[in-house]
Amino acid sequence: MQSTASHTKAPGKSHPVVTEDQYFSVSPLMLLADNAALFSVYLRQGNNFVLYTHAGEMFTHRHKQRLAENGVTEVWLKESQRHAYTAHVEQHLGNVLADDSLPAEARAGALYGIASDALQDVFAQHGAGALPADTARRARQLVEHIISFLKVPNGITALGRFIAHDYHSWTHSLNTTFYTLGILQSYGLPDESMAHIGLGAMLHDIGKAEIPSSILLKPGPLTASERQCINTHPLMGVARLAQTELPQTTLNCILFHHEKLDGSGYPSGIGGTAIPLAVRAVTVADIYDALASERPYAAARPPFAVLQLMRGEMADELDMDVFKNFVLMLSNAGLTKT
Ligand SMILES: [Fe+2]
């Protein structure tokens, strides 16, 4: 939520009242107590934003408690300090997610929001060549948070409700990770394997940053050479990660996520069981999220219509066992109704 306001002095408050700026609201539950936050916290009174704690000041348990006692459910931060807030929550995300006193929805919202912001940073490195090593580490940490959160009772349902269907490379990457890990939950894989696969799902389209936006976002049909250019993105993705030490499973997900079971995919045309299970899961997750999302060249389709298409026209291309697990996961989590 955003608001712009010009301000007068708030009645009965000694704190200075800020001048024109943009603000966004967050739940006070997301602010870690006993921490010197690098952003200021404001309370809203009508159209005025009143300073509650300064950037750099200790945000104490008492500060947090007073908000709860007064029934304050949202506090306001300046847009210009959003990055500091995101870094704050990302750094403490493990504590937030493990806090059983917070409702699952609040924790899911924090996880989706932070992961989405972090991935937006990653995908903003357009045409940047090799991906910095700390980016892969940051992505891996997000994957680990998602794996833990999916084990929380109703975690899948809570997280699924935040899935954004307006297509951006970063939301698509996050949604694909979530769906892939959701599918594979029933396969009983160790957490370490899940982390490798989740990282592959998260970075599966990282090669698209090397494709010109004029082709990537072209609203009309692609020419043969434009299609050829887009089809290089799996290889480009692996090339961008050549300097980063990553497990083969992760690289397989990036390189082979457009391969099809019937051998009609790219870049290699491998098929059947030559495509690892992890990759087959990423492919199902990737296709579902792409078709269910609004894209520059295609409207979003309702979940049920996408599933019908996948089970019908795409039946020879996709692993139907993986697909069935996906449908079951969506259905158990109540995510097929919208
Ligand atoms: Fe792709």
Residues whose N, C-alpha, C, O or C-beta is under 5 A from the ligand:
A	BS01	LIG	H204 D205
